């Protein structure tokens, strides 16, 4: 597809999306007005629209469109799956709905209630996703008939190159036509020939092949260490021809890290992420942290004051206990909890090491002699951890994440793979918390943290939060 045609399609898509956003907004507005006031359609159509309403609508439309662009739903989808595109649409519509909520809050629009946002979200997602699926279906039929094809040449005949070719061949609806492979004879060439794919030319014949054939894209799968100079020459040659160059991002054969494209000061780069959260889900996670932690602090303020009073009356010392912990990417921060021990508890910890009941670098005693009577109740009910909501509000922690480790415990770690748990913000609750806490061995605890990082999603966070309340009420594993 040439650039002019692509721009035309993208421009049309943007106009269609703006129309669908407008339609969803209008349907949600009409429904809320009609259902809330029980007026007739005739009277509804006679309602006067103010200039301020038009300005607010324009801002909402611009904000929603900006979210669509931000989520990259106008980029080429030739190599993506239907599911991946629908998920991207879901992300875009979710962010668009949140942007509408922000506009409504800024201008105090009474019409935009939770019901309005729900109706807008459902209508917008269904219509935009349907339009994308219809476009994919139409393009697939066109490509299967031999039109809108993208001619690709692959440099290298190793297993990664062959796997890429097989994925292309398995999806003809993507419209890729494989021209062949480019490589010289090497010890494993017989394995390549057994795959049935054809060799277009050797390395010396690439320049002539590009001059005489239609080539839209060249995918480079050459080993970086031994073929860097040749790969650089091939890239320069493609640049001279104006041909798209595709690189394999997994040049280091990483087992866990996920590669993604990035841009720094206009320069394209590849980043590999084996931990941490990024993109719009992390923004949404942080938003949830702020809203929930602030709301809980307000709602639980009477309880917090009552506990503070009980601690001050029951034993000498400060109400809050502050300790330096290891946070995101080994950043140090001070965590806050209600004090449950005698004032000099940390100083006499070394005298009690022989009583430690936990494996690994963690210190836990079920019947710790340093714990005060009121402290036992606070620990059993996990009320002592409520001040950590201030840490969440501050940004040092999240509601859900691996438990924050003390500096002492971190220094006793002896496996680097365990330190990956610090690639995400620590949390008040986690999989360890809802699966038995102190009853779980240290190695299994670390594995649960890795499982959380590798499988993280907002839905997983919500499930952990939902399971935390029963776990706290049972007091399972609390000490």
VOGU-3710 file (C-alpha; in Angstrom, 3 decimals, decimal comma):
1> xxxxxxxxxx> 0,000/0,000/0,000  1,510/3,363/-1,012  1,779/6,231/1,464  -0,927/8,349/-0,173  -3,471/5,538/0,006  -2,500/4,765/3,607  -2,960/8,400/4,651  -6,365/8,413/2,966  -7,445/5,288/4,883  -6,108/6,623/8,212
11> xxxxxxxxxx> -7,840/9,966/7,633  -11,100/8,177/6,850  -10,732/6,028/9,967  -10,262/9,119/12,115  -13,380/10,721/10,672  -15,367/7,519/11,231  -14,133/7,320/14,829  -15,056/10,941/15,491  -18,513/10,168/14,120  -18,841/7,073/16,315
21> xxxxxxxxxx> -17,688/8,993/19,400  -20,257/11,682/18,613  -22,946/9,050/18,096  -22,109/7,335/21,402  -22,080/10,673/23,228  -25,408/11,671/21,688  -27,112/8,356/22,454  -25,924/8,449/26,063  -27,107/12,072/26,426  -30,496/11,410/24,854
31> xxxxxxxxxx> -31,054/8,358/27,012  -30,131/10,174/30,242  -32,387/13,142/29,417  -35,285/10,996/28,204  -35,074/8,464/31,045  -34,461/11,040/33,757  -37,167/13,558/32,882  -39,703/11,338/31,120  -40,201/13,853/28,290  -41,337/13,127/24,772
41> xxxxxxxxxx> -39,057/12,917/21,752  -40,695/16,091/20,331  -39,821/18,117/23,427  -36,364/16,566/23,533  -35,630/17,699/19,978  -36,869/21,191/20,829  -34,328/21,639/23,651  -32,042/24,627/22,969  -28,310/23,986/22,869  -26,127/26,660/24,508
51> xxxxxxxxxx> -22,750/27,801/23,185  -21,106/26,594/26,413  -22,526/23,121/25,766  -20,926/23,117/22,311  -17,556/24,136/23,782  -17,718/21,369/26,405  -18,689/18,826/23,763  -15,819/19,955/21,520  -13,336/19,565/24,381  -14,718/16,122/25,202
61> xxxxxxxxxx> -14,463/15,105/21,536  -10,871/16,360/21,253  -9,868/14,590/24,474  -11,430/11,316/23,301  -9,757/11,551/19,892  -6,411/12,278/21,593  -6,778/9,063/23,608  -7,400/7,109/20,409  -4,229/8,520/18,865  -2,280/7,921/22,085
71> xxxxxxxxxx> -3,226/4,233/22,069  -1,881/3,863/18,527  -5,033/2,479/16,935  -4,226/4,298/13,676  -0,916/2,504/13,183  -0,513/-0,342/10,686  -2,322/-3,489/11,851  -1,134/-5,808/9,098  0,815/-8,077/11,477  -1,470/-7,801/14,517
81> xxxxxxxxxx> -4,270/-10,203/15,442  -7,986/-9,433/15,743  -7,814/-9,940/19,497  -4,872/-7,535/19,858  -6,706/-4,854/17,872  -9,903/-5,262/19,910  -7,854/-4,972/23,120  -6,252/-1,752/21,828  -9,720/-0,392/21,030  -10,815/-1,322/24,556
91> xxxxxxxxxx> -7,835/0,601/25,980  -8,614/3,630/23,798  -12,315/3,696/24,696  -11,513/3,253/28,402  -9,141/6,220/28,341  -11,654/8,219/26,288  -14,310/7,544/28,931  -11,950/8,679/31,686  -11,153/11,843/29,713  -14,889/12,520/29,463
101> xxxxxxxxxx> -15,185/12,048/33,223  -12,397/14,576/33,713  -14,122/17,128/31,455  -17,401/16,520/33,309  -15,693/17,075/36,667  -13,964/20,274/35,517  -17,156/21,829/34,125  -19,563/20,205/36,618  -21,776/18,677/33,950  -24,762/17,195/35,817
111> xxxxxxxxxx> -25,888/15,131/32,835  -22,704/13,017/32,895  -23,568/10,521/35,615  -22,072/7,032/36,086  -24,942/5,711/33,949  -23,998/8,121/31,161  -20,361/6,966/31,196  -21,353/3,300/31,210  -23,675/3,781/28,228  -21,063/5,831/26,355
121> xxxxxxxxxx> -18,357/3,228/27,063  -20,453/0,268/25,869  -21,781/2,033/22,757  -18,408/3,456/21,755  -16,540/0,177/22,284  -19,071/-1,916/20,363  -19,260/0,468/17,393  -15,515/1,196/17,105  -14,522/-2,459/17,576  -17,133/-3,507/15,010
131> xxxxxxxxxx> -15,804/-0,975/12,500  -12,262/-2,317/12,956  -13,362/-5,933/12,550  -15,342/-5,010/9,440  -12,268/-3,273/8,002  -10,096/-6,317/8,764  -12,644/-8,603/7,092  -12,773/-6,386/3,995  -8,983/-6,102/3,714  -8,580/-9,866/4,250
141> xxxxxxxxxx> -10,907/-10,618/1,323  -9,057/-8,118/-0,871  -5,661/-9,591/0,040  -6,767/-13,193/-0,488  -7,617/-12,197/-4,063  -4,070/-10,980/-4,649  -4,561/-7,251/-4,071  -2,947/-4,915/-1,535  -0,002/-7,324/-1,119  3,194/-6,466/0,752
151> xxxxxxxxxx> 6,303/-8,114/-0,784  8,869/-9,113/1,835  12,416/-10,507/1,613  14,071/-12,200/4,603  17,812/-11,952/5,304  19,090/-15,021/7,138  18,022/-18,661/7,243  18,255/-19,407/10,970  15,389/-20,775/13,070  14,079/-17,309/14,020
161> xxxxxxxxxx> 13,878/-16,301/10,348  12,070/-19,532/9,422  9,618/-19,129/12,318  8,829/-15,586/11,135  8,201/-16,877/7,595  5,903/-19,620/8,862  3,797/-17,134/10,792  3,460/-15,013/7,650  2,515/-18,018/5,522  -0,077/-19,129/8,096
171> xxxxxxxxxx> -1,957/-15,828/7,823  -2,572/-14,974/4,140  -5,176/-12,410/5,207  -2,314/-10,192/6,374  -1,387/-9,698/2,738  2,315/-10,578/2,892  3,924/-12,216/-0,132  7,190/-13,943/0,788  9,772/-13,406/-1,956  12,266/-15,781/-0,366
181> xxxxxxxxxx> 15,385/-15,850/1,809  18,869/-14,419/1,379  21,911/-16,249/2,744  25,208/-17,917/1,864  25,938/-21,589/2,368  26,514/-22,457/6,026  26,636/-25,703/8,097  22,859/-25,772/8,775  21,704/-24,890/5,265  20,362/-28,440/4,743
191> xxxxxxxxxx> 17,960/-27,888/7,669  16,679/-24,744/5,967  16,188/-26,498/2,612  14,115/-29,154/4,378  11,574/-26,476/5,377  10,463/-26,063/1,755  11,098/-22,306/1,646  13,048/-21,016/-1,339  16,364/-19,180/-1,417  15,960/-15,971/-3,451
201> xxxxxxxxxx> 19,678/-15,235/-3,761  22,941/-15,196/-1,820  24,323/-12,185/0,041  26,305/-10,985/-2,968  23,161/-10,896/-5,126  20,939/-8,809/-2,833  21,696/-5,485/-4,526  20,778/-6,833/-7,964  17,652/-8,562/-6,572  16,420/-5,272/-5,096
211> xxxxxxxxxx> 16,999/-3,512/-8,412  14,991/-6,028/-10,454  12,111/-7,021/-8,133  9,212/-5,471/-6,289  10,302/-5,384/-2,626  8,288/-3,483/-0,019  10,093/-4,698/3,068  13,282/-6,502/4,123  13,328/-8,428/7,424  16,836/-8,834/8,859
221> xxxxxxxxxx> 17,398/-11,939/10,990  21,185/-12,134/10,734  23,174/-12,977/13,911  24,229/-9,625/15,376  27,678/-10,602/16,669  29,068/-12,271/13,545  27,128/-10,415/10,831  26,894/-6,853/12,155  28,891/-5,303/9,314  26,900/-7,142/6,660
231> xxxxxxxxxx> 23,571/-6,320/8,333  24,581/-2,641/8,437  25,405/-2,706/4,711  22,068/-4,349/3,899  20,205/-1,757/5,988  22,026/1,072/4,199  21,161/-0,488/0,826  17,464/-0,724/1,761  17,578/2,878/2,940  18,873/3,959/-0,472
241> xxxxxxxxxx> 15,990/2,117/-2,170  13,432/3,534/0,272  12,483/0,006/1,392  11,061/-0,674/4,856  13,566/-2,450/7,150  12,346/-4,839/9,847  14,669/-5,954/12,663  14,213/-8,852/15,046  14,063/-7,308/18,518  15,066/-10,514/20,331
251> xxxxxxxxxx> 18,759/-10,189/19,478  19,908/-11,338/22,934  17,581/-14,375/23,187  16,064/-13,124/26,446  13,756/-15,613/28,174  11,415/-13,336/30,154  11,835/-9,759/28,931  9,203/-8,427/26,520  10,484/-6,172/23,734  8,688/-3,057/22,543
261> xxxxxxxxxx> 9,387/-0,098/20,291  10,201/3,241/21,879  11,194/6,731/20,739  13,819/8,931/22,412  14,347/12,457/21,027  13,071/11,290/17,646  15,302/8,179/17,572  13,611/4,762/17,398  14,803/2,289/20,018  13,913/-1,177/21,295
271> xxxxxxxxxx> 13,351/-1,628/25,014  13,161/-5,017/26,753  11,053/-5,177/29,898  11,186/-8,164/32,267  9,469/-6,337/35,103  7,643/-3,161/35,862  4,417/-1,789/34,471  4,029/0,729/31,667  1,522/2,421/29,404  -2,103/3,268/30,068
281> xxxxxxxxxx> -2,743/0,300/32,452  -0,121/1,689/34,844  -1,712/5,149/34,623  -5,058/3,572/35,456  -3,481/1,552/38,300  -2,017/4,742/39,771  -5,373/6,520/39,395  -7,102/3,701/41,278  -4,416/3,885/43,981  -5,004/7,615/44,465
291> xxxxxxxxxx> -8,798/7,441/44,482  -9,088/4,365/46,729  -6,373/5,349/49,225  -7,768/8,879/49,644  -11,333/7,574/49,991  -10,311/4,971/52,580  -8,352/7,501/54,614  -11,422/9,737/54,756  -13,863/6,899/55,531  -11,605/5,249/58,111
301> xxxxxxxxxx> -10,447/8,446/59,810  -12,556/7,759/62,977  -10,980/4,280/63,259  -7,497/5,687/62,694  -7,992/8,276/65,441  -9,382/5,643/67,833  -6,424/3,311/67,239  -3,970/6,180/67,684  -5,589/7,005/71,019  -5,454/3,365/72,205
311> xxxxxxxxxx> -1,756/3,060/71,295  -0,836/6,265/73,143  -2,765/5,175/76,252  -1,592/1,539/76,328  2,193/1,927/76,038  4,869/4,650/75,942  6,376/5,636/72,623  5,289/7,076/69,256  1,936/6,209/67,691  3,385/5,490/64,263
321> xxxxxxxxxx> 6,314/3,239/63,457  8,499/4,387/60,570  11,094/2,155/58,953  13,260/2,469/55,849  12,142/-0,018/53,198  13,315/-0,934/49,694  10,900/0,186/46,996  10,715/0,505/43,210  14,083/-0,373/41,614  15,779/-0,361/45,069
331> xxxxxxxxxx> 14,659/3,181/45,964  14,586/3,713/49,724  11,499/5,137/51,386  10,030/5,287/54,873  7,007/3,078/55,441  4,428/3,934/58,103  2,509/1,515/60,318  0,798/1,752/63,682  3,349/0,871/66,343  2,690/-2,641/67,646
341> xxxxxxxxxx> 5,963/-3,224/69,554  7,880/-1,759/72,443  9,921/1,373/71,562  13,348/-0,357/71,369  12,127/-3,358/69,347  14,573/-2,956/66,450  17,601/-2,700/68,733  16,942/-6,046/70,423  16,025/-7,932/67,221  19,507/-9,449/66,904
351> xxxxxxxxxx> 19,088/-11,028/70,340  16,021/-12,906/69,033  17,428/-14,165/65,716  17,603/-17,730/67,054  13,787/-17,650/67,456  13,131/-16,745/63,793  10,472/-19,049/62,297  10,844/-18,001/58,646  13,275/-19,388/56,065  15,444/-17,039/54,034
361> xxxxxxxxxx> 16,256/-13,407/54,863  12,907/-12,659/56,554  12,503/-12,276/60,330  9,178/-13,408/61,848  8,242/-14,820/65,264  4,696/-15,972/65,890  4,724/-15,040/69,593  7,169/-12,146/69,389  7,903/-10,942/72,949  8,338/-7,374/71,691
371> xxxxxxxxxx> 4,686/-7,056/70,597  2,395/-5,080/72,941  -1,061/-6,387/73,949  -2,856/-3,876/71,710  -0,259/-4,631/69,028  -1,342/-8,297/68,887  -4,900/-7,238/68,068  -3,744/-4,741/65,453  -1,523/-7,319/63,771  -4,175/-10,032/63,813
381> xxxxxxxxxx> -6,663/-7,718/62,103  -4,016/-6,014/59,879  -5,226/-2,634/61,184  -1,584/-1,774/61,915  -1,010/-1,514/58,132  -3,663/1,140/57,452  -1,172/4,070/57,682  0,465/2,618/54,560  -2,398/4,269/52,682  -0,389/7,484/53,150
391> xxxxxxxxxx> 2,540/5,768/51,389  0,185/4,835/48,537  -1,098/8,400/48,328  2,485/9,675/48,288  3,453/7,290/45,476  6,006/5,137/47,315  3,628/2,163/47,270  0,617/0,758/45,482  -2,479/-0,941/46,869  -1,351/-4,205/45,244
401> xxxxxxxxxx> 2,242/-5,290/44,757  5,046/-7,327/46,355  5,439/-6,649/50,069  7,928/-3,892/50,907  11,152/-5,399/52,295  13,281/-3,867/55,028  16,852/-2,878/54,137  18,136/-5,642/56,428  16,089/-8,328/54,645  17,083/-7,055/51,200
411> xxxxxxxxxx> 20,789/-7,201/52,028  20,393/-10,902/52,896  18,985/-11,831/49,455  21,341/-14,314/47,741  19,629/-14,849/44,349  19,446/-12,165/41,638  16,188/-13,555/40,193  14,500/-12,722/43,515  15,470/-9,063/43,131  13,174/-8,729/40,109
421> xxxxxxxxxx> 10,368/-8,248/42,640  11,715/-4,721/43,125  11,004/-3,823/39,478  7,421/-2,881/40,443  6,117/-0,652/43,257  5,624/-2,509/46,564  2,062/-2,953/47,747  -0,041/-3,229/50,867  -1,442/-6,569/49,687  -0,287/-9,205/47,210
431> xxxxxxxxxx> -0,581/-12,876/46,267  1,505/-13,777/49,333  -0,948/-11,893/51,539  -4,011/-13,742/50,263  -2,377/-17,183/50,153  -1,352/-17,618/53,768  1,311/-14,972/54,461  3,748/-16,272/57,109  2,635/-19,869/56,509  4,331/-19,769/53,065
441> xxxxxxxxxx> 8,079/-20,598/52,745  10,320/-17,806/51,493  11,093/-19,447/48,120  7,393/-19,894/47,368  6,764/-16,315/48,455  9,307/-15,085/45,900  7,760/-17,296/43,204  4,350/-15,765/43,928  5,879/-12,308/43,467  7,328/-13,363/40,091
451> xxxxxxxxxx> 3,947/-14,788/39,110  2,297/-11,482/39,965  4,792/-9,490/37,866  4,633/-11,814/34,838  0,831/-12,105/34,809  -0,032/-8,624/36,019  -3,221/-6,955/34,854  -5,733/-4,582/36,393  -8,124/-7,520/36,661  -5,523/-9,433/38,736
461> xxxxxxxxxx> -5,193/-6,426/41,053  -8,955/-6,314/41,537  -9,089/-10,047/42,297  -6,303/-9,718/44,891  -8,067/-6,765/46,526  -11,310/-8,770/46,654  -9,506/-11,742/48,256  -7,673/-9,568/50,772  -10,745/-8,757/52,887  -11,654/-12,432/53,633
471> xxxxxxxxx> -7,966/-13,227/54,249  -7,731/-10,403/56,789  -10,972/-11,456/58,488  -9,660/-15,029/58,803  -6,335/-13,748/60,053  -4,611/-16,564/58,182  -0,836/-16,468/58,592  -0,877/-13,163/60,481  1,771/-12,673/63,169
//
